[in-house]
Amino acid sequence: MVLAAGKGTRLFPLTGVIPKPLAPVTDKPIMQHIFELLAGTGAREVHVNVHYLADAILGRYGKRPGWAAPILHFHREKKLLGTAGGVKRVSGSAGFDEAFVVIMATR
């Protein structure tokens, strides 16, 4: 699971325009680095919670033809639930029934 719902206030004013998970690091969004890392581990599915500027993230990664692995599932929070709230909400709806990894894209 990738936590990508937060506002990333420590990177303001950059995050006033783009969400922190899309902030570029070595010419790639932070989130892209995370997805590539997870793909390299053999992860088959990744669940991502989004909230702040979610449409920018969904516009870039929500419908990715040709993106083979991992399969991306996005969960939009209506209001920020905090770290534990986001994990609890997604783990319940995603049906996590065994151990899983949580990676923060917004801290």
C-alpha positions, 0 to 999 in steps of 0.5 A: 500500500502506498500512502499518497493522500497528504498535503505535503506542506513541507514542500510548499509552494511546490505542493500548492500546484502538484501533489507531493507524490508527483514531485520530481526527483531525478526527473521522475515523480516520487510515486514513479520511483515507488512503483518501480521499486515495488515492481522490482520486488515482484509485487503483483498489486499495489493499493494507493490512497489519494486525497489532496490533488487526487485528480493529478495523480489519477490523471497520470496513473489511474488509467495506464494502458501498457502498465503491466505490473504491478496492478494499481488500485486507487482509493480516494479519501473524501477527507484525510483520515491520517496514516492509520485511518488510511491504512485501515480503510484501504486494508478493509476494502482491499481485503488484505488477509495477510502481511502487507507493506505500507510505503509513504509517498507524502512524508 
